[in-house]
Amino acid sequence: MKPDDPLLRILACPLDKGSLHLLTTAASAAGDDGLEEALYNPRLRRRYPVLDGIPQLLPSSGEQVSDEEHERLLAHMSEGHMSNHHMSADHTGHPGAPGATP
């Protein structure tokens, strides 16, 4: 997925229906020189994988991140070290994630 992918504008967390951030990091597996992608919900501290460009947004696909990982993800998102995307409002028109701009 790319940060400007139109699909990101309509995707929402399956649990709270709020906005998601696109996280892109270098793959850590040996011999894998691609990128690992995930969609992150900082409100619930849940990360959903993106496999072969397809977001896995079933509630059971999400993984809870630790407090340390959550803080690291927030720091990287605010510093711009990861590609991220957030929507300014959720699908009900209410403000999205903390740090989302109106």
C-alpha positions in Angstrom: 0.0 0.0 0.0 1.1 3.6 -0.5 0.3 6.4 1.9 -1.8 8.1 -0.8 -3.8 5.0 -1.6 -7.5 6.0 -1.9 -8.4 2.7 -0.1 -6.9 4.2 3.1 -9.6 6.8 3.2 -12.3 4.2 3.7 -10.6 1.7 5.9 -11.5 1.7 9.6 -10.7 -0.4 12.6 -13.1 -3.3 12.8 -13.5 -2.8 16.6 -14.0 0.9 17.1 -14.6 2.0 13.5 -12.0 4.8 13.9 -9.1 5.8 11.6 -6.0 3.8 11.1 -2.4 4.7 10.5 -0.3 3.1 7.8 3.0 1.9 9.1 5.8 0.9 6.7 9.0 -0.6 8.0 11.9 -2.5 6.4 11.3 -6.2 6.6 13.5 -7.9 9.2 13.4 -11.4 7.9 16.7 -12.7 6.5 16.7 -12.5 2.7 13.5 -10.4 2.6 14.4 -7.0 1.2 10.8 -5.8 0.9 8.7 -3.7 3.3 6.4 -4.8 6.1 3.2 -2.9 6.3 0.5 -2.7 9.0 -2.4 -0.6 9.9 -2.3 0.7 13.4 -5.1 1.9 15.8 -3.4 3.9 18.6 -6.6 4.2 20.5 -6.9 0.4 21.1 -3.2 -0.3 20.6 -3.9 -2.8 17.9 -1.9 -3.5 14.8 -3.4 -5.2 11.7 -1.1 -6.7 9.1 -1.2 -5.9 5.4 -0.3 -9.0 3.4 0.5 -8.7 -0.3 -1.1 -5.2 -0.3 -4.4 -6.6 1.3 -5.3 -5.2 4.8 -6.3 -8.0 7.2 -9.0 -6.2 9.1 -10.8 -9.1 10.9 -10.9 -8.5 14.6 -9.0 -11.8 15.1 -6.2 -10.6 12.7 -5.2 -7.7 14.9 -2.6 -8.0 17.5 -2.3 -6.1 20.8 1.0 -4.2 21.1 2.9 -3.8 24.3 3.1 -0.4 26.1 6.7 -0.1 24.9 5.8 -0.9 21.3 2.9 1.6 21.4 5.2 4.3 22.7 7.8 3.5 20.0 5.1 3.6 17.2 3.7 6.9 18.5 7.2 8.4 18.5 8.0 7.2 15.0 4.6 8.4 13.7 5.1 11.9 15.2 8.7 12.1 13.9 7.8 10.9 10.5 10.2 7.9 10.5 7.5 5.7 9.2 5.1 6.3 6.4 1.8 6.9 8.1 -1.7 7.9 7.2 -4.5 9.1 9.3 -7.9 10.5 8.5 -9.0 13.7 10.1 -12.4 12.2 11.0 -13.8 8.8 11.5 -16.7 7.5 9.5 -19.2 9.3 11.7 -17.6 12.7 11.2 -16.1 12.9 14.6 -12.4 13.7 15.2 -10.2 10.7 14.5 -7.1 9.5 16.3 -5.2 11.7 18.8 -3.0 14.0 16.7 -5.4 13.9 13.7 -5.9 17.3 12.1 -9.3 18.7 11.5 
